[in-house]
């Protein structure tokens, strides 16, 4: 929330949030924050994720009673946490979790964070590469209070839409993409606030609105 608020108020040039994990799929919190915020995605990057258990010097994970991290990191380390009876406390980011452990000064508190975060806050890596599967990646998006326009190679377009609550409505909405040979990269359904059992769809497709195939597809989708 703090990242979205700072980017919306132009207190920062860009806000960066995780939006998809190769282990657990879409990050629902980010999708919902973007739907409510006056922000657009202007950049994206996919980074390898290597989770570590970090704590004070001399601490051990075996003696830990509390683990702090971002909820997505908890999801990505289920095997590790499922074997331990520890309290989980969510943090805004994995780096925040490391900072909170450093500030608390309690060897029974540890965080799931990166080795870089451990070094930044004077912590030690107690267990390395603790994710459920090696080779995990997370896609991050950069957010700004404007929409990026242009064209050329490598563009993607992200948007949200809501269909009529009728049989086949989603099928008809996606038909223009297939007819115009537009590649659908991601489709996520999320509940509409204040509308029980109604859903919106967050969509990512290859191309830019000025591309000859994308523009007509979006006009048909709007109809």
FIROGU-998324 format. One line per 4 residues: number of its first residue (from 1); for each residue x, y, z of N, C-alpha, C, O. Coordinates in steps of 0.001 Angstrom, whole numbers. Each point is the difference from the previous one (the first is absolute). Layout:
BEGIN
NUM	X,Y,Z,X,Y,Z,X,Y,Z,X,Y,Z | ...;
***
This chain:
BEGIN
1	826,-1194,0,-826,1194,0,866,1252,0,-298,962,-708 | 1367,-967,1495,868,1171,79,640,306,-1346,158,1165,-363 | 212,-2208,-379,602,209,-1322,-1001,657,-943,345,941,-715 | -1577,-1429,709,-1044,556,-867,-308,1442,388,-150,859,-868;
5	56,-594,2157,-294,1363,443,1116,959,-390,-277,1116,-439 | 1520,-1525,589,1123,871,-353,62,249,-1497,275,1122,-427 | -526,-2156,-382,19,167,-1456,-1180,852,-463,156,819,-906 | -1330,-995,1509,-1183,777,-383,190,1478,300,-466,854,-754;
9	1151,-547,1855,238,1386,383,1254,588,-645,375,1136,288 | 278,-1916,-1167,1238,435,-663,1106,334,1004,862,837,-269 | -898,-1497,1426,1077,160,966,1237,-781,-429,1109,281,455 | -1304,-1259,-1329,1098,-774,-581,-184,-11,-1514,-1113,171,-497;
13	2206,-373,-231,-94,-39,-1460,-746,-1242,-463,-840,68,-896 | 1150,-1198,1509,-652,-1262,-326,-226,-787,1284,797,72,935 | -1889,-822,-902,-210,-981,1058,169,-1389,-593,-403,-236,-1139 | 988,-684,1887,267,-1344,-510,-665,-1026,912,185,19,1217;
17	-966,-918,-1827,-693,-1044,751,103,-1335,-738,82,-18,-1229 | -86,-1098,1961,-68,-1313,-653,-1421,-257,-477,-959,330,697 | 818,-916,-1879,-1344,-246,-527,-233,-1462,-381,-1145,-421,-164 | 2224,-358,20,-191,-1412,-368,1211,-805,433,1141,430,-169;
21	-1404,-1608,733,1049,-931,409,-89,-1266,-835,-1090,-493,-290 | 2252,-28,-94,-3,-1257,-753,-418,-1177,884,-308,-1074,-516 | 292,1260,1830,-404,-1063,913,-1481,54,348,-679,-1027,-25 | 167,2223,354,-1369,108,516,-921,792,-911,-1173,184,324;
25	1680,289,-1460,-859,689,-953,-178,1474,326,895,619,575 | -2055,-41,-940,-219,1438,183,41,418,1472,-429,-746,881 | 951,1945,-631,-19,586,1338,-1290,807,114,-92,1113,-517 | -891,-1676,1188,-1338,597,36,18,1408,574,-704,879,-498;
29	1504,-649,1544,38,1316,637,390,1081,-995,-596,1077,-14 | 1590,-1354,-816,439,996,-980,-1082,256,-1037,-242,1149,-369 | -410,-2199,-104,-1086,178,-971,-1097,894,575,-502,885,-693 | 127,-1107,1947,-1081,782,600,420,1442,266,-804,915,-172;
33	2041,-700,585,493,1358,207,11,778,-1309,-365,1175,-27 | 779,-1819,-1052,56,676,-1302,-1392,361,-504,-186,1040,-631 | -787,-1895,908,-1360,262,-475,-567,1270,623,-751,732,-644 | 1113,-474,1901,-548,1156,711,838,1259,-161,-472,1087,335;
37	1694,-1195,-835,927,1134,-11,47,689,-1371,-210,-650,-1024 | 483,1954,1000,144,733,-1268,1394,-173,-577,695,980,-268 | -292,-2220,78,1359,-311,-454,-44,-921,-1201,-972,-722,-219 | 2056,764,-560,173,-921,-1117,1336,-728,147,938,498,623;
41	-883,-1676,-1210,1271,-728,-82,807,587,-1151,-489,80,-1127 | 1725,332,1407,833,609,-1045,1272,-798,-284,669,241,-1005 | -333,-1178,1871,1157,-869,-218,-292,-1342,676,-872,-95,864 | 1615,-938,-1269,-57,-1256,731,1351,-680,-83,771,226,-933;
45	-496,-1058,1916,1252,-759,24,-249,-1315,713,-746,-49,978 | 1366,-1015,-1463,-94,-1315,634,1348,-322,638,1034,11,-667 | -1061,-296,1960,1237,-219,748,-19,-1362,680,-1047,-442,472 | 2197,-227,-418,75,-1246,780,-136,301,1478,517,1008,483;
49	-1211,-1877,237,-246,200,1424,693,-1114,785,-214,-1187,-246 | 1052,1610,1199,691,-960,866,-280,396,1450,624,913,542 | -1559,-1607,59,-379,310,1378,990,-607,993,484,-1118,-180 | -198,1885,1231,862,-472,1081,-697,248,1342,-814,913,135;
53	1149,-1737,839,-372,317,1381,1128,838,578,1155,-426,17 | -1495,1622,457,1028,912,521,-352,383,1426,-1171,69,372 | 2221,184,432,-225,358,1392,1232,612,620,991,252,-686 | -1049,-16,1970,1121,594,718,1179,-969,35,-175,-1211,-129;
57	1354,1750,303,1193,-840,133,-173,-954,1178,-367,412,1101 | 633,-1679,-1348,-128,-1008,1039,-1369,-639,99,-151,-1010,688 | -861,1568,-1359,-1339,-584,23,-45,-1239,-889,855,-187,-866 | -1860,-656,1091,-210,-1169,-858,-1484,-102,-340,-859,442,762;
61	581,-1027,-1911,-1393,-178,-393,-696,-1005,911,-1204,103,233 | 1955,-1071,283,-588,-1008,882,-554,631,1277,-976,-500,560 | 1585,1588,-95,-448,657,1226,-1006,1117,-257,-489,621,944 | 181,-363,-2199,-888,1118,-334,-1423,-291,437,-473,-1133,-85;
65	-209,2184,558,-1406,-108,378,-897,843,-909,-1209,-223,-68 | 1811,1195,-632,-755,896,-861,755,193,-1300,1218,178,-6 | -1964,-215,-1111,584,243,-1316,-745,1160,-644,-1230,-5,-55 | 1962,994,-432,-575,1144,-685,339,-64,-1480,1109,-384,-371;
69	-2062,760,-476,276,102,-1424,-1242,514,-713,-1058,182,604 | 1214,46,-1900,-1159,337,-827,-850,-1261,-171,550,-1098,-84 | -1882,1233,31,-848,-1200,-156,358,-847,-1220,-117,-1224,46 | 550,1860,-1134,385,-779,-1189,1200,-887,299,86,-1118,-506;
73	834,1606,1321,1160,-823,365,-420,-1179,859,546,-1094,-141 | -1528,1307,1045,-520,-1137,763,-564,-1067,-943,224,-1194,201 | -950,1630,-1222,-571,-945,-964,1088,-763,-750,-195,-1157,-374 | 1326,1796,157,1079,-612,-767,904,-880,851,898,-659,-525;
77	-1127,642,1833,836,-793,915,-871,-903,878,260,-143,1195 | -1277,-456,-1779,-945,-809,776,658,-1240,595,-304,-379,1132 | 1193,-250,-1876,656,-1207,518,814,331,1245,-29,-744,980 | 743,1840,-1016,821,418,1133,-870,288,1222,289,-482,1094;
81	-1338,1257,-1274,-816,442,1124,-944,-1084,489,-345,-40,1181 | -75,-838,-2083,-915,-1060,399,616,-968,985,-710,-656,763 | 2032,564,-777,682,-921,903,350,634,1342,595,-647,861 | -971,1931,-684,365,709,1220,-1234,633,628,-869,508,-708;
85	791,-535,2031,-1088,645,736,457,1407,384,446,235,1123 | -562,692,-2066,435,1374,228,-1142,958,-353,-848,-310,-837 | 840,1457,1477,-981,1038,-278,459,795,-1225,1161,396,-99 | -2081,-172,-819,323,754,-1205,-585,1412,107,-1190,169,266;
89	2034,832,-474,-444,1397,44,267,627,-1370,1152,66,-430 | -2203,397,-266,215,588,-1325,661,1369,95,-221,749,951 | 1027,-442,-1944,665,1298,-112,-292,573,-1380,-395,-725,-912 | 592,2029,766,-284,659,-1277,888,-544,-1109,-455,-158,-1134;
93	1710,-129,1444,944,-587,-955,919,-939,770,38,32,1230 | 695,-859,-1946,972,-869,673,1116,831,623,527,-360,1053 | -160,1478,-1700,1032,874,571,-485,636,1297,770,134,951 | -2047,260,-906,-566,535,1242,56,-1047,1109,268,320,1158;
97	-521,-1564,-1524,56,-1070,991,1404,-102,595,154,-146,1212 | 864,223,-2063,1380,-51,488,298,1190,915,646,-158,1036 | -1116,1340,-1416,234,1192,825,-671,-141,1363,585,364,1020 | -1807,-889,-996,-718,-155,1259,707,-995,920,43,201,1213;
101	510,-1268,-1782,745,-970,813,1250,658,582,330,-205,1169 | 362,995,-1987,1197,692,487,-355,981,1110,714,92,998 | -1810,639,-1166,-407,992,1001,-448,-659,1305,238,542,1080 | -883,-1706,-1172,-520,-657,1198,1126,-539,886,-115,15,1226;
105	1196,-488,-1838,1123,-518,776,-292,-1284,748,665,-310,989 | -1662,-445,-1456,-412,-1239,652,474,-1188,-842,-452,-157,-1134 | 1355,-685,1661,500,-1131,-792,-1066,-1033,-333,227,-866,-845 | -1391,940,1497,-1074,-940,-306,-872,480,-1157,-910,-705,-436;
109	1196,1912,-57,-683,521,-1184,922,-114,-1206,1167,388,66 | -1693,-922,-1171,760,-89,-1251,-885,514,-1130,-1199,213,175 | 1804,-23,-1315,-739,464,-1171,343,-870,-1196,1090,-565,-85 | -2043,466,-840,298,-560,-1319,216,1181,-923,-925,764,-273;
113	2136,-620,-201,385,1161,-806,1183,-392,-861,399,-1164,-31 | 161,2141,-671,1146,-263,-857,1300,143,777,34,598,1076 | 1025,-1151,-1630,1313,164,610,416,1464,-12,703,458,901 | -1142,286,-1934,320,1427,-82,-656,772,1144,612,889,592;
117	-1872,-1243,-285,-686,660,1122,693,-322,1316,126,866,865 | 326,-2113,-709,722,-369,1219,1253,849,168,278,498,1090 | 474,-336,-2172,1225,802,68,-310,1459,307,733,648,747 | -1816,-130,-1322,-354,1412,188,-340,303,1454,256,1106,476;
121	-832,-2080,239,-444,253,1372,844,-739,1038,-412,-141,1151 | 1578,-325,-1552,926,-605,944,-431,-1339,545,338,-353,1130 | -1085,-402,-1927,-459,-1323,414,850,-1081,-657,772,266,-921 | -931,-1489,1414,695,-1146,-582,-994,-899,-732,-1172,-77,369;
125	1653,-599,-1407,-805,-1003,-703,62,-1290,804,1059,-616,113 | -2186,211,440,-63,-1206,823,-294,-1239,-829,416,-1102,360 | -1132,1272,-1471,-297,-1103,-924,-163,601,-1383,-733,973,-175 | 1408,-1544,-800,31,577,-1344,-924,-767,-945,-154,-1216,116;
129	-453,1939,-1046,-809,-576,-1076,-1077,-937,553,21,-1205,-247 | -953,1780,995,-999,-796,726,-1347,-59,-725,-975,-497,562 | 904,994,-1793,-1237,-75,-766,-382,-1429,-313,838,-900,29 | -2128,696,-332,-489,-1357,-268,668,-630,-1208,251,-1205,-20;
133	36,2014,-983,649,-529,-1198,1099,952,-430,-183,1216,50 | 1336,-1754,-476,1062,884,-484,-384,608,-1349,-873,-511,-702 | 1523,1580,365,-252,622,-1295,-1294,789,-53,-574,161,-1077 | 94,343,2226,-1236,775,19,253,1418,-505,1090,550,154;
137	-2114,17,-755,96,1370,-516,-1232,788,447,-1072,-566,214 | 1245,1871,-80,-1112,904,271,26,1128,-1015,1049,573,-294 | -2226,-268,-236,-129,1123,-928,-407,1237,786,-998,-7,720 | 1781,1065,-866,-258,1273,663,-474,1024,-1019,401,-41,-1164;
141	-1257,960,1604,-459,1076,-869,330,1344,642,-57,159,1220 | 408,813,-2082,234,1372,439,-1238,813,-309,-553,-91,-1097 | 111,894,2068,-1270,714,-82,237,1503,14,881,501,699 | -1694,213,-1494,111,1456,-72,-1382,594,-219,-897,-696,-475;
145	702,1980,814,-1315,640,-171,-228,508,-1413,-626,1043,-190 | 1121,-1762,-794,-230,328,-1413,18,-1302,-784,450,-1030,502 | -935,1079,-1720,-4,-1180,-867,1088,133,-1048,102,1027,-671 | 709,-2061,529,1081,11,-984,-593,-203,-1394,-771,-938,-206;
149	1114,1792,-746,-471,-145,-1372,1196,-97,-934,1091,475,316 | -1308,-1091,-1457,1085,-191,-961,-307,-1181,-879,-1149,-205,-392 | 2140,-561,82,-189,-1174,-836,1335,-681,-220,997,390,607 | -958,-1391,-1456,1241,-696,-283,13,-1382,612,-1044,-544,361;
153	2255,-28,-246,153,-1377,450,-35,-93,1527,400,923,709 | -887,-2057,-235,106,-326,1414,-1044,615,907,123,-86,1221 | -1148,702,-1785,-1027,625,839,-1020,-1029,473,-270,-998,-668 | -280,1275,1831,-1155,-733,496,-1037,1015,460,342,1117,389;
157	-1602,-1509,-434,-1091,865,448,-758,-708,1122,-356,-1173,-122 | 113,1898,1217,-751,-534,1138,-1270,817,176,33,1229,-74 | -1151,-1907,306,-1274,685,182,-940,-863,832,242,-1189,204 | -1315,1807,270,-1045,-716,734,-1322,173,-724,-248,1044,-604;
161	-607,-2064,659,-1333,131,-592,-991,-839,780,374,-937,706 | -1640,1285,-843,-1100,-719,631,-1004,-354,-1090,-322,843,-837 | -168,-2058,836,-967,-430,-1005,-1417,73,567,-193,128,1209 | -788,-211,-2100,-1371,-247,438,-45,-1354,698,783,-896,-315;
165	-1692,755,1252,-123,-1255,743,-919,-937,-784,-1121,-291,418 | 1628,-178,-1575,-770,-840,-908,843,-1203,-423,1227,92,-28 | -1865,-1218,-301,760,-1152,-491,806,364,-1248,-518,624,-926 | 1783,-1020,916,844,224,-1168,571,1404,-108,646,316,-999;
169	-865,546,2007,455,1384,-101,1524,89,-95,521,773,-803 | 198,-1555,1614,1466,46,-56,508,-542,-1328,952,532,-571 | -1587,-1592,81,381,-571,-1296,-135,1045,-1107,884,129,-847 | -1979,607,855,-203,1022,-1027,967,1172,161,422,603,-986;
173	-75,-285,2235,926,1105,237,1397,-318,-507,694,882,-506 | -277,-2130,638,1349,-381,-418,79,-348,-1478,1094,-81,-557 | -2244,-127,-88,-10,-353,-1416,773,967,-881,733,-458,-876 | -855,1787,1058,744,936,-854,1507,-193,41,680,242,-997;
177	-151,-673,2130,1442,-228,77,413,-1146,-909,994,92,-721 | -1767,-1176,760,309,-1150,-843,-156,346,-1477,847,-368,-815 | -1937,1081,460,-244,332,-1404,1068,925,-569,291,-43,-1195 | 295,883,2053,1022,934,-452,1420,-483,277,958,756,-160;
181	-821,-2024,578,1307,-618,220,816,756,1046,1198,220,-178 | -1857,177,1275,668,666,1110,260,-1034,1093,-905,-738,391 | 2132,688,93,367,-1000,998,-414,439,1402,387,1074,459 | -1174,-1906,216,-420,244,1375,1059,-561,938,247,-1206,11;
185	385,2082,781,1088,-400,881,-515,-462,1357,486,-989,549 | -1475,1707,-6,-495,-327,1342,-1451,450,125,-387,1040,-533 | -405,-1831,1241,-1381,354,301,-273,-382,1449,105,-1168,376 | -457,2166,434,-226,-209,1433,-1391,495,347,-370,1108,-390;
189	-408,-1900,1112,-1312,450,468,101,408,1464,634,-683,804 | -1277,1822,-462,5,514,1361,-1399,498,358,-703,519,-867 | 285,-666,2126,-1335,474,397,-120,1518,-147,950,737,262 | -2126,-284,-682,-269,1434,-58,-377,504,1386,-876,-582,641;
193	1510,1644,-161,-362,536,1317,-1473,420,28,-521,572,-957 | -121,-870,2064,-1402,404,224,-978,-623,-991,-1125,480,-136 | 1534,-1538,-556,-889,-707,-930,161,-1499,226,746,-649,-733 | -1425,83,1729,183,-1420,324,-226,-909,-1210,-995,112,-715;
197	1950,-1008,518,-47,-1019,-1044,88,584,-1410,-372,-662,-970 | 860,1891,852,324,567,-1304,1512,126,-104,683,247,995 | -170,-418,-2199,1447,-39,-175,433,891,-1154,-741,222,-958 | 1943,271,1076,653,697,-1105,1117,-905,-512,383,-969,656;
201	128,1301,-1827,1109,-751,-567,1155,949,-279,-169,1012,-682 | 1348,-1343,1213,1226,728,-295,734,-760,-1093,270,-1194,127 | 45,1899,-1193,511,-644,-1208,1321,635,-405,159,1218,79 | 783,-2038,-509,1260,470,-585,134,-649,-1369,-174,-1210,-145;
205	486,2025,-858,158,-531,-1353,1273,557,-634,492,1060,386 | 23,-1787,-1353,1168,465,-755,-413,1105,-960,-1017,-109,-685 | 1821,1187,639,-269,1059,-953,-428,1288,668,-186,62,1215 | 31,968,-2038,-351,1341,454,-1303,425,-658,-369,-502,-1062;
209	-325,1439,1712,-1304,411,-522,93,596,-1409,-998,35,-721 | 2178,430,327,152,553,-1341,322,-1063,-1048,11,300,-1193 | 253,-1540,1620,280,-1070,-957,-1256,-298,-815,-1118,106,503 | 1312,-474,-1753,-1145,-148,-909,-969,-1089,431,-1183,65,-335;
213	1662,-1071,1074,-889,-1080,433,-599,275,1379,-1120,-424,285 | 1861,1131,571,-448,197,1378,-1141,1010,85,-999,-250,675 | 1140,1388,-1354,-1027,1039,59,-1379,-508,-371,-941,187,772 | 783,-825,-1929,-1311,-548,-352,-521,-1029,998,-1203,-71,253;
217	2107,-728,313,-431,-995,990,-616,674,1221,-1036,-437,501 | 1683,1509,-20,-504,679,1196,-1314,727,-279,-853,88,883 | 681,433,-2093,-1279,631,-345,-1120,-1028,11,-1103,280,470 | 1387,-1474,-990,-1025,-1055,26,-269,-453,1442,-1147,-243,376;
221	2206,132,421,-159,-403,1385,-876,995,759,-858,-407,783 | 1065,1706,-1007,-802,1013,671,-1477,-143,-358,-865,199,853 | 580,-532,-2070,-1402,-177,-417,-657,-1178,698,-1174,-282,-239;
***
